Each structure stands twice: as C-alpha cells, then as structure tokens.
C-alpha cells in the first residue's frame, strides 16, 4: 500500500462579534461540525481552494487575510494523514443558500458553543485552529507559494 497524504484547507471566519462560521455536515454517517474545509483539487491554487470551499459549504464569499499554519492529523477512523492549510478570513457577502451535498447548514457560533460540541467536532484541529487564531497566530498569505501563480523572483 502506498502512503498518500491528503492536502486540505480550512478557514476561520469571525464575524467581528465573537461568532465563527461553522459547517454542520454528515461525515462517516455522523453529524459533525467543522470550519469550512475540504480537499485541494488537482491544479488548484490553495487560496482558490479556500475561497471555493467556503462558498460551496456556507454560501459566503470570503476574503483570506492571514495564513495560520499547516496542521497534520491522522484520522483514527480511516488511518488517513491530512495536511490542513488553515487560513483566517473575513466574510464579505452571502452569495447563495445552495450548499454542497452532505452539508446540513452553516452556523455562526460562539467559542463557548463550539467548545460545547465536544465529540461532535470533526477533529481536534477544529478547536485548535480557532484557539491559535484567537492567540494571535498569523502569517502573511504569501508564506505559502504556489509556483504556478506566483511571480518569479529575479
């Protein structure tokens, strides 16, 4: 068997009133909560994946502001290792009510409400990323370089 890591993105979106954009979804037959998140598609720039996943899962057009970090997680349910590129963004406009298959709803939840979800969080990274964001962790967007779209340095 060949080890194949999965590249994913996630985005922390705070509304300025202490509420975070969360996705209620079905995963593995269970209802769980996550940030807007998903897999990077082939030939897709990571920031494009961030914007696409947020729109598909919540209906919101977002503007990425900061890179938070790369988080690794090996899911006990399937043994897959995920590399999560996490970003912070601001919500701009709700463009649609149509959400991806498997998405039940998008919610704006407080940190206490998110903590109260306990084992309904999709992974421990959900809360970890929010806490890192709240603790001021952030890097410039250009710390992640997409060689296909980035201008070449001379």
SVG drawing of the C-alpha trace seen along z (x, -y; Angstrom):
<svg xmlns="http://www.w3.org/2000/svg" viewBox="-31 -43 48 45">
<polyline fill="none" stroke="black" stroke-width="0.4" points="0.0,0.0 1.3,-3.4 1.1,-6.2 -0.8,-9.1 -1.3,-12.2 -4.4,-14.4 -4.0,-18.1 -6.9,-20.1 -7.8,-23.7 -9.8,-25.2 -10.7,-28.7 -11.5,-30.6 -14.1,-33.3 -15.0,-35.5 -17.9,-38.0 -16.5,-40.6 -19.0,-39.8 -17.2,-36.8 -19.0,-34.3 -17.3,-31.8 -18.6,-30.5 -19.1,-26.7 -20.4,-23.9 -22.8,-21.2 -22.2,-18.2 -22.6,-14.5 -19.3,-12.5 -19.0,-8.8 -22.7,-8.6 -22.4,-11.1 -23.4,-14.7 -20.3,-16.8 -19.1,-20.4 -16.1,-21.8 -14.8,-25.1 -15.5,-25.5 -12.9,-23.0 -12.1,-20.4 -9.6,-18.9 -7.4,-20.9 -8.3,-19.8 -5.7,-18.9 -4.1,-22.1 -6.0,-24.3 -4.1,-27.1 -4.5,-26.7 -6.1,-30.2 -8.6,-29.3 -9.5,-26.1 -10.0,-28.2 -12.4,-30.5 -14.2,-27.7 -14.7,-25.5 -16.1,-28.5 -18.5,-29.3 -19.6,-25.7 -20.1,-24.8 -21.5,-28.1 -22.7,-30.2 -20.3,-33.0 -17.8,-34.9 -14.7,-35.3 -11.5,-37.3 -8.5,-35.4 -6.4,-37.7 -3.8,-35.5 -2.2,-32.1 -2.4,-30.3 -0.3,-27.3 -0.1,-23.7 -1.7,-21.2 -1.3,-17.4 -3.8,-14.9 -4.0,-11.1 -7.7,-10.2 -8.2,-7.2 -11.4,-6.2 -9.6,-5.7 -5.9,-6.0 -5.5,-8.8 -3.0,-11.6 -4.4,-15.0 -2.3,-18.2 -4.6,-21.1 -3.6,-24.5 -5.5,-26.8 -6.4,-30.4 -8.2,-33.3 -10.6,-35.3 -13.4,-37.8 -16.9,-37.2 -17.9,-39.6 -21.2,-38.6 -23.6,-35.7 -24.0,-34.7 -26.2,-31.6 -28.3,-29.4 -27.3,-26.3 -24.8,-24.2 -22.7,-21.2 -24.1,-17.6 -23.6,-16.4 -23.8,-19.9 -26.7,-20.4 -26.3,-24.1 -23.8,-26.9 -23.9,-28.4 -22.3,-31.4 -21.3,-30.0 -19.5,-31.5 -16.4,-29.9 -18.3,-28.5 -20.9,-27.0 -18.1,-25.4 -16.3,-24.1 -19.7,-22.7 -19.9,-20.5 -17.2,-18.2 -17.0,-15.0 -19.3,-16.4 -16.3,-18.4 -14.9,-16.7 -11.4,-16.6 -9.4,-18.1 -7.9,-20.5 -11.2,-22.5 -10.8,-23.9 -7.0,-24.1 -7.2,-26.3 -9.7,-28.7 -7.5,-28.9 -4.4,-29.6 -6.3,-32.3 -7.5,-33.8 -4.0,-33.7 -2.8,-36.0 -1.1,-33.3 -1.0,-34.6 1.4,-34.8 1.3,-36.7 -0.7,-35.0 2.4,-34.8 4.2,-32.5 2.5,-29.7 3.9,-29.9 2.0,-28.5 4.8,-28.2 2.2,-28.2 0.7,-31.6 3.4,-33.4 5.6,-36.0 9.1,-34.8 11.8,-36.4 14.8,-37.6"/>
</svg>
